[in-house]
Amino acid sequence: MLHRHLNHQRYTLAAIDDAIARGRWGDWAELRQAALSDPVLLDKIERVCQARTADPYAQRYHFWRHYAQQHRASA
């Protein structure tokens, strides 16, 4: 995914936030695959999503937060 205002393709906190907020199915599949290969990304994903948990309408962030928690528990 090409990120706005970012000139790299690494999964930094800003890139994860952008992928969750603006990403489509393919972008999410890439993020999922990267998180499965590097469990440190699960911590980053949860950190990004934690800031949005107060908003019940931020369902993308709720989904990814639960995904990160479930996969960290099973790893």
N, C-alpha and C positions, 0 to 999 in steps of 0.2 A: 504494500500500500504506500502510495506517495503521501507523505504527511505535510500538512500545511505548516509553514514556518520552521520546518526541520530539514536539514540538509544531509541526513543520514538515514539509514534503514535499520538501526539497532533498536531493540525494545527498551528504551528508556521509559521513565514514568510518563513523560509527555507523549511519547509514541504509543504507549499502551492506552492512555486516556483517549487519544485521537482514534485509535483502532476501535475501541469500544464505542465511542460516541458516533463516529461517522462511518465505521466499517460496514461492509456488506458480508454476506455469507463466506465468500472466499477469504476475506481478510480475517474473519473470525477463525476459520479453519487453519490459517497460517499461525495465528496467535496460539491456538490450541496445540498445534503440533510443536511449536517452539516451547511452550510450557511443559509439554510432556517430555521433551528432550532435556530441558533445563529447569529443574524444580525451583530454582531461585526466582524464576519468573512468576511462580505462583504467589510468592510473598509480595512481589511488586504489583501484581494484579490486585491482590487483596488491599494493598495500601492505597492504590488509586481509587478503588471502589468504596473504601471506608468513608471517604469524604462525601460521598453521595447517598449514604444509607438513610439519612434523615428525610430524603425526598422519596415518597412512595411511588412517584411516577417515573423515577429513574430506573426503569425495570431492566435495562441492559446492564447497569452496574450491579443491581441485585443478583441477576443471573450469574455474572462473572464472579462476584464475591462468593456465592454459594459453590460455584464450580471450583474455584481455587481452594476453598475450605475442604470440600469433599475429596479432591484429588491429593491434597497435602496429607489428609488423614489416611488415605489408602497407600501412600508412598512409603 
